[in-house]
Amino acid sequence: MRLLDQPHHDGSALYVSTRTPEPGRPVTLWLRAPRAAGVTGVHVRAVHDGEPRYARAGPDPERTGRPVGGYGGSDTWWRAEVTPVNLVTRYRFLLETAGGQAWLTAAGLFAHDLPDSGDFRLVCHDPPPDWMADSIVYQIFPDRFARSGPMPDLPPWALPRDWDRDPVIPSGPGAARQFYGGDLDGVVRHLDHVESLGADTVYLTPVFPARSNHRYDAASFEHADPLLGGDAALRRLADALHARRMRLIGDLTANHTGDAHTWFTAAVSDVGAPERDMYLFDPVTGDYAAWWGVKTLPKLNWGSPLVRARLPEVITRWTGTFDGWRVDVANMTGRSGLDDHNHEAAALLRRALPPGAAFVAEHNHDASGDLDRDGWHGTMNYAGFTRPVWAWLRGDDLGLDHFLGVPGAVPRRDGLATLATLRSFASHLSWRSLVHSWQPLDSHDTPRIRTVTGSRDRHLVALGLQATLPGTPMVFAGSEFGLTGVNGEHSRTPMPWNRPADQDPATLAAHRELLGLRRREPALRRGGLRWLHADADCLVFARETYEETLLVCARRAPGVTPAPPAGAEPVHGDPPNQLKGDGSSLSVWRLVR
């Protein structure tokens, strides 16, 4: 599929005059139309107070006929102004061509009428922190990252494991009880490694006391777990990161607590306790709702004034330590049967954040209905990034029994289906929400990307897509060494600091190179995204700013790679600037105006 000749617009600074639109203030929009598109007229259709309005666009003489971003000197640039009047203003372009009318939306170019759900968006809610668009996130599961000293004295629930000799139990009763003894001072000792990858933000899975190694069953939000070193160790980690101008993201369970949490023990010990209303008890049976029916994880009642008061206080308590939060099962938070307090919960928690703090929702399917509001800044983009990348680059004989919760193994899909998925999910988010969402290749809840792809070469193509597409790269600790895992529990392998046989130096070097490339290149962090070509085994796209364009070509199998324009310069590695071995490859070139 050749897309180079299609008109283009996205929400980046090349096409929208401001990243922080305000109601009542005009915003300039540009549309790029190659000569081959045959565009003779353009209107912008924007929805004001529920009613579509049309504004005529005209050619922009400052851009038309010039090689903006290093190419496209014959393109016509159309310019129009739209004044948002609502907090979210949807808009699209109506194009006049020799073949008739066509619509350009965030979902693509269409010669038929279509609903507004895929329109571009101007979002006037307070913007996410500016630093999020430049960040690279490194996820750490504290029990498995590093140990600063001997194994601590363990509680009765814990099953002690040897760091380098005992394999992770992938499922069953012992999985949540196995304990390797990683701690927060251990993280401090390896910050040079984290920083060497280009990461500037550490995301810790929960650090509160609990009765599991994952700690999503918090017994308190008041202190850090003594098994991790307690409050003093958390403070040392935060200070060490801040001294390096790096940030620390915490993990909050706003949907539930553990059954040992002081709030819940008060609720079950006295039916008249104020905390009783914080949970969802059946008035007849006395039973309580729990996350997925797991009784150790009682569900919070966001209809309770006490929940609405205490959860924001948790965020306030840790201001100065954490620079933002990832909220666990954010899609379920505040939702129970006929009650839906999700947006209220998100907005209340966001208002408790200090200025400049990040707020990211865990969501593993369509998050669009919960974003572009005054709650979550972005999501963990499993559905719009992880799943299509897995389906395109999956290996053979995976032995996986589900696909991020979907029954059946990871499907095998070609590049056209992959592009359709990427564009479909992106079109239901504003550009703002897309670029402030995390793009994981794997996490502590999924199989490892090396297991999914089955080879180093395809793993590195996936890494290249993570480093070059819009959105925030999120690397799960250990994937830079090529660690494997068939599910979330199995993927929580202790880091192989002292196991050279479990370290893949080429994968580590590629992480440093490709994530370093993202850190160096403004177009990869702030540029627009223009898809140029797709076939079964090849995806080609451009990341554009006014000053330059980076062209990216990803291949999953041998084939003829589209040639870059004359004068294009390879950006990373030696010519021919490819990672290759089994026929898969990643190539990046620069065009300079």
VEXSE-896192 format. One record per atom (N, C-alpha, C): x, y negated, z. Coordinates in steps of 0.05 Angstrom, whole numbers, plus 5000, padded with zeros to 4 digits. Example, Ala and Ser with C-alpha at 12.3 -4.5 7.8 and 13.67 -1.06 7.14 Angstrom:
<recs>
526451145156524650905156526450665156525750455142527350215143525849995157
</recs>
This chain:
<recs>
501750245000500050005000501849755000501549584980503149344978501549114989502648985010501248765024502548495019504848495006506348245002504848024989502948104970501547904955498947804968498447904992495947815006496347565021494247395023494347165041494847245070495947075085496647145113496246915132495446995157495246815180495546985205496846885225496747005252496846785273496946865298496846665319499446555328501646605314504246505322504546215316506846095325507245815321507545735292508245915274508445855246505645795234503545895246500845875234498945725252499545675277497845525296499545325310498545075311500144855320500744845350499244995367499744995395499145265407500745335427500245585442498345545465497745285471496045225494493745045485491845145469489644975460487844885483486544655480484744555500482144475487479944525501477344445490477244145483476344085459476043805450478543695437480743845436483143745422483643905397483943765374484243895349486744075348486544305334488744495330489044525300491544505291492144535262492644835257491444935236491745205227492945205199494645405193495745435166495145715156494745735130494445995116496446005094497846225091499846265070498646435048498646325024497446465001499446494979500446734974502246784951500746724925502346654905501046584879499446814868500347064873498947294862496247334875495747214898493147244911490947084896491646884880489746734864487746574881488646474904486846314921486546034909484045954904483545684894482145504913481145604935479945444956479745594982479745445004479745565031477945405049476245545064474745425086475545585112475545445134475745575160473045585173472245825181469645865195470245905224469445725241469845735270467045745284466845895305464345915320464345725343462445535343462145335364459445375377459545425403457045465418455245675405456545885395455146115383454246075354454945845342454045785315456545735297456745875274458945835256458945555244461345435243461745175229464045215209463945055188465945085166467444825163470044855160471844625154473444685129473544505110475144545086478044505091479644695080482644675082483644555056486044435057487344335033490244415033491544415009494344485008496044295025498044405038499844255054502344195038502843945030505143885013507843925026507843925053510443955067511444245066509644435061510344715060510044845033508144755018507544884992509944854973510745074960512945074941515645084954515745124980518245144994518645425006521145515008521545785019521445785050519145755061518845755090519646025101521346015121522346265133524346405116525246285094527246415077526146545052523546545048522446665024519746535018518546604995515846514988515746234977517746154961517845884950515545824931514146024921511845974903509245984918509246024945506746044960505445774963502845784965501245544972500445575002501045365017500245355045497745175048495645295059493245145063493045055092492144815097492044705124489244595130488444645155485844545164486044495194484144345204483944295233481444405244481644525268479344635282479444525310477244435321477044335348475544545365476944685383475544875400473744725419471344825423469444705442468844895464469445155460469045355481471645465491471645605513474145715523475345925505473746065489474746235468473246165442474746085422473646015396474646215376472746355363473446545342473446405315475246485298475346355271476446555251475846505226476746655203476946475179477946575157478246415132476446535110475046355097473546425073475146335049475846525032477646475009476046484983476546294966475446294938477746384920477146594904479046704886477746754859479346814839478146874813476247114814476747294833475047524836472547484854472247244865469947184882470947114910469047124929469747054956470947294971472647224991473847425009474147305036474147475056474647385084477447475092478847305106481347375119480947355149481047585163480847585192483347715204483447735230485647865243485848155235483648275226483648555218484648595189484948375174485848395147484148245127484448305101483048175079480748355070478348235068475948385061474348245040473248395021471548295001468548335008467948405033465248435042464948295069462448235076461948115102462448305125463248205148463948385170463448235196463148375219462648245244464848075254464347915274466247725285468347855303468048105310469748225330472648235322473248225296476048225288477047955280475647735288476547465281479047385297480447185287482547055302481246905326482946845346481846715370483646485379482446265387483846055402482846085431484646125450483846175478484745935494482845805507483445565523483645605553483345855562483945915590486845845595487545805621490345755628492145975616494345895604495946095590497546265609498446495600500346655615503046505618504646595637507346465640508846485614510246275607511646265581513846475580515046535603517346725603516547005594513947075597513147345591513547425562513347225544513647285516516547355508518447285525521247345520522247585536520647695553521747895572521948165560523748325572523948615567523748745594521748925597521149045623522349325625523449375648524649635654523149755678521849985673520150105694521750305710521450285737522850465755520750595773520950865775519451025794521451065817521050925840523150905860524351165870522651375874523651625885525651755867525751685841527351835822529551665809529951415818531951245804534751275816535051215842537751245854537351245884539251385897539251405926541751275937541451105956543750945966545251095988544151305999545451446021544251726024544651856047543552126051540452116050539352346045536452386046535352296073533352126074532252046100530752276113530052236139528352426152525552416140524552636131522052646116519652716133517352606126514852676140514052966132512153076147511453356142510353416114509153216102507953266075509953296053512353196058514353176036515853446032516353506007517853745999520653645989522753676005525353575997526453725973527653565955528853675930531653565926533353735915536053645909536153485883537353255883537353065861538253185835540453325835541553425810541253725805540053865824539854155820536954255818535054115831532254215831530654085809529654235789528054115768525354015779524253815766521653705774519453905770517753925790515354105787513353945770512554055747510953895728507953885735506954065752504154065758503654245783501254225794500554395816500854255843500254395865500054265891502654125900504954225891507454105901508353865885507053805863508053585845508153315860506053245874505952985887507452975913508353215923509653235949512753255946513653315922516553345918517953075922520153075936521352825945524352845941525352665924528252665918529852445933528352255945529752065963530851815951529951745926530851485915529851265933531351035933530550815950531250545937530450335949530750065936533549965936535150035956538049965954539450115932538450355926539450495903539050345877536750215875536150055851538149825849538649695871540549465871543249555860544149795867546749895859547049935829544749945815544850005786543749775769543649535780542549315765544349235741546949295743548649245720547749415696546949665701545949835680543349725668541549645685538949535676539449285659541149115668541748865653543148925627544749125626546249195602544449275579542049365586540049445565538649205553539048965564537648725555535148675571534548845590532148805607532648575626530548415631530648195650528448215671526848425670524648455688524448745697524448795723524149065734521349095744520049305735517349375745517549625762516849595787516949825806514149935809513850205806511350325814511150295845508850345857508250255884510450315904510850125923512850145944511650145972508950155974507750146000507650426012507550456039507450716052505150876041505551146039503451316028504151606037502551796027503052076032503452226006504952095988505652225963508152085953509452215933511852085921511151855903508751855892507951645873506851395887505851435911504951215928502651055918501051175900498551045892496351085913496951235934495051275956496051115980496150855977497350675997496050706024497650726046496650726073496650446085497850256071497949976080499049816057498249556057499449366038501149166053501649216079502949016096506049026093507049266088509949306088510849496066513449486059514649676041515149936057515050156043515450416056518150436068518350516094520950556107522650766092521350956079522951156064524351036041523550806032524950656010526850456021526950426048528650226060527149996073524549996070522849806084522949526072521849336087521649056077524448936072526349006088529048886085530248976058529949226051531049326026529549196002526849166004525349035983526348745979526848616001527848336000530548325987532348525994534948525982534748565951532948745943532648785914531648535901529548415912528548165900530647955898532247915920534347715920536447775899537148035896539248105877538248055848535748115843534648065816534547765811533547615830533247325826535947185823538047295836540747185833541747225804540747425791541447475763539447345743537647185754535547065738533747275725533347495739531547705731529147695749527047845742524547845757523748115766521848125786520948365798517848375797516848585785513948625782513048855801511048805817509949015835507649155822506749365836504549535826502449545848499949455842497849425862495549605854494449765872492049915868489649755878488449595860486149435868483549595865483649835854481350005850480850185875482950255889482650445911484950415930484750535953486950565972487450865976489250935994489551206003487551256026487051506031485151576053486551536081489151476081490451416106490751116110489650956092489850666094488350566119489450376132488150276157485350176152484750066128482049976123480150216122481050436109479250666106478950816132481150846147480850986173478950836191478950566190477050416206474150466196473950486169471250526157470050796164471651006165470651276171470351326201471751176217471551216246469151086259468050886245465750736257463950636235461450746234459650656212458950366215459450246238458849966242461249786238463549896230465949736226465649556202466749306203466649136179467849266154469849436158471149566135469349766121467249856134465450046122464449946095463849686093462849576069464949546047467549596054469649566034469749806015468350026022468450266006465550335998465350525980462750595969461750855982460450826005459351046020456451096012455751346009452951416004451351386030449251216031447851176056446451416067445951616050444551856059446452076069448452136051450252356058452652266074453352016072455851916085458351966069457952106045460252156028461151896015463551886004464651645992465651695964465551495947466551505920469551495921470851635902473751645900474551635871477051555866478051545838478051835827476551865805476352125792475552355811474252285833473452485852475652585870477952465869480252545885479852415913479252565933478352465958480552315974483052355967485152205980485351925969483751855949483851585936481051455937480051375961477451255963477250995948475050955934474650725916473750475931474950255925474149995938471649895926470049755942467549635934467949335929468149255904468648975898466148805900463948925908461648765916461748675945463848765959464248695987465748435990464748246006466247996010468948046024469048256040471648316054473748416034472948576014474848645993475748405978473948225971474547985956476347795972476347815998478047656014480747786018480848046023483348176031485248246008484148315985485948385963487548145953486247905949487947675942490047615964489347665989491347626010493847796007493448035996495748205991497648075971496547965950498247825930499647585943498147435959499347195972501547285991501147506005503147596025505847646012505847745987508347815974509447605955508247365956509347145939512147085948513947055928516747015934518347265931517047495935518347755931517847855903515247875896514447965869513847725851514647745826514247535806511747595789510147785798507747865783507048145791504848235779503748495786502748635762503148895762501649085744499549205761497049195752494749295768494049575758494149775776493550045769490650085762490050255743487350315733485550055733486649845721485249595721482549615707482349795687479949835672477649935690478250075712476250185730475650005754477449815758477249655782474549495782473049525803470549375806468249495791468649725778466549855762465650105776463050125780461850365792458950375785458250565768455450595761454350345748452250235760450949995749452349745756454349755774455749515783458249475766458649235757461149165742462148895752464148915770465448675781468248645770468848775748471548775738472648495733471148345718472148075712472347905737470447925755470647775780473147845796473748115797476048205811478648095798478748115771481148015757481547715762479347565760479547275763480347195792479247335812479947275840482947335845483847565835486647635839488547445824487747365800489447185785489646915799487446825811487646565825489446575849489946815860491746835883494646835875495246865849498046865840499346595843501846585849503246335848503746245819504345995814504945905787507246065775506846145750509046285736509046585740507046705754507046995759505547135737506447375731505247545710503047725722501147795705498847955715497948145692498748395694498448585672496648815681494748885664492849095670493649365658493449575675493749845663491049905649491250005625488850065609489850245587488650495584489750675564487950715540485850545537484250555513483750275504481350205496480749935485480449735508482449555511482449355532481249095524480349065499479648805488477348665504475448825515473248695529474148575556476548645566477448545591479548325589480348265565482448065561481247805549483047615544482247355533480247205552480747235578479047105597480946985618479946935642481646815663482547025683482847275673483747495690486447595681486547845671489147965663490447805640493147775642494647645621494947825597495148085602495548275580495148555591495648755575495249025583497649195577497649445588499549645578498349755553499449695530498149745505498550025494497550215510497750495502496250545476493750445475492050505452492950365427493850125429494549965405497449985396499150125412501950155405502950435410502850535434503950795441502751015424500151035423498851255410499351255379499151025365499751045337502651105331504551005347507351065343507851365348506651475369506951765374505851925350503451855340502252005319503851995293505251775288506851755264509451905266510651905290513452005293513552265309511252385314511352635329512952855316514153025332515653255321513853495319515153725315513653975312513654135339511654305342511554495365511954355391510354145396510753985420509954135446507954305444507054435468505554255487504554025478503053845495500053905492498553895514495753975513493853745512494853505512493053275509494653035499493152835490494352605476493452355492494952295514494152075531491252105541490552335549487952395559485952505539486552475513484852575492485452875488483453055490484053335488485353405462487153595463488653685439491353555438493153675422495853575419495953305405498253185405498552935390498052985361496152835349495652875320497952785303498052885279500052795260498652605240499552355239498252155222500352015205499551935181501551815163501751515169503451385153503951095158501450925153499751005134497450845128495450855151495051085163493351115187494550965211497250985213498550845235498250545233498650435209498250155205495350075210493450235201490650165206490050155236491250335252490850335281492050095293494550035286495949795297494349545292493449515267492049265259489249255272487949485274485249485285485249395315487049515331487149435359488149145362490149065347491148795349488948585342487248665323485248465313483048415334482848585355480848545375481948395400484448305397485748145418486547875406486647675422487947425413490947485410492347315394495247335392496447305420495347135436496347085463496347345479494147485479494047735495495847955483496047955457497748155444500648125453501747885450504547845456505247855485503247825503503747845531502948125542502348315525501848585533504448755531504648955549506949125548506649345527508849405513508849605492510549835501509450035515511050255524511250485503513550605501513750855485513051095503513451065529512751265549512651125576511851275596511751165623511651395643511451325668511251535689508651695687506851615670504251755667504051915641506151925625506052045599508352235594508152405573510552545564512752335555515152425556517352265546517352235516518152005506518251965477520152165463522252245476524052435464522652705460520952785479519453035476517353005454516052775452514052735431515252735404517452595400518752585373520352835366521352965387522853205382525653165371526552925368529252875358530252595366532852565367534052305373533252105351533452195326533052005304530351875304528252045307525551925308525051765334526351855356526251695380527251415375529451395360530651135356529050965336527651095318525750935301523550825318522550985337520450885355521550655371524050685381525250465396525550215379526250255353526450025335523749875332521550025330518949905329518349755355519049875377518549745403520149485405522549475394524249245396523449025376522049095355521548895333518648815330516748965340513948885337513148685359511048525356510148345377509348505402509548365425508948495450511448535466511148585491513448615509514448905511516948955503517949235506518049315535517049555541517249665568518549935567520949955578522650205577522350345604521650595603521450765627524250875633525250825657527950895665528451185659530651235644531451505636531151555607529251405594528951445565531351355550532851165561535251075548537451295548537151505564538951725564537851965548535451935537534252145522532952365539532152295564530852495581528252585569527452825576525052945565522952995587520453055579518353115598515753165583514253375592511853455577509353315588509553195611507253045622508352835641506552675654507552465671509252565694508352775708509852875731512652975721512653125699515153245689517053025679515952795671517652575660519052425683518252465707519452325730521952455739523752505720526252645725528152455740529552555761531652385773533652295753534552045755536451935736539052095736540252145712542552325710545152175714545352015735547851855739550252045741549852275753552152465757551752725741550152705720549652945703550352865674552852855667553652775639552252935618551653185623550453355602547553265596546353105614543653005610543652725599545952615592546152345581546852365552545252215536545752205507546951935501549651915498550951655494549851505470549151645448548151505424545551375429543751505444541151385451541551145469543351165488543950935506545050705490546850755472548050545455545850415438544050575427541950465410540050275426539450355452537850185469539249915473541749915478543249665482543249505457543649635434543749485409541049365401538949535401536349445391534949255410535049305436533949125456535548865457538148895453539848655452539248485427538548625405537748475381535148315387533248435400530848285407531448045425533248085444533947865462535247635447536847705426538247495411536547345391534547485380533147375356530447255364530246985362527646865368525346965352525847045327523647135310522447395321523947565335522947805346521347765371521747545384520247475409518047285404518347095386516446875382515246865354516347025336515446995308512747135303511647065280509147195271509747475260507547615253507847875242506347895216507747965195506547995168507248265157505248435154505648705143506048675113508048815102508848785074508449035057508749265070508549515055508049745074506449945065506050185080505550415061506850645067506150895054506251115076506051365068505951575088508351575107510751515097513151545112514651285117513451055110514950805111513150575119514150405137512750165145514749935143513849715130515549485126513949235135515249065151513948825161515948605165514948355167516548125171515847995198517847905212517547735236518447455228516647265228517147005215517146775235519046595232518846325243519146125220518945875225519345675203522145685192524045745210526845735202527845985189526846225197527946465186525846695187526446905173524847145173526647385177525747575194527047835196525248035183526448195165524948415152525748675165523748835172524249095186523049315169524649525164523649755149524150005167521950135174522150385190521250615172522850825172522251075157522251305176520351495172520351745187521451985172521951945146522852165129524452045106526052205092527452105069525651995048526651795033525051675012526451425002525151294982526251054971525350814988527250685000526650455017526350205000524150055004523849804988526249624991527249524970529649364970529149094982530848984999530448715010531048504988529948264991530448054972533447994969534147884946536947814941537847614963540247644973541247464993540647545021538947755025538347845052540847955066541147885092543547965106542748185127544248405129543748595150544148475177542448535196542448405222543948565243543648835243544948985264546349225251548649305262550149525251551549465226552949655215554349625190552549705166552949585143551349665120551749965116549650115108546950005100545149955123546249905147544649805169542349995176542850245179540750445185541650635207539650715223539850945241538751175226540351385220539351595204540751855211539452075204540552345209538752545197536152545205534252735193532652605171533552375161532052225141530451995152530051985178528751755191530851535194529851285192531751065193530350805201531950625210530950355216532850155204531849965188533549765176532449485182534149295187533349015193535148825177533848635163535248425148534248155156535947955151535147675157534947525131532847365128532647165107532746885120534346715111534746445122533946235102532346045110531445835092533845655085
</recs>
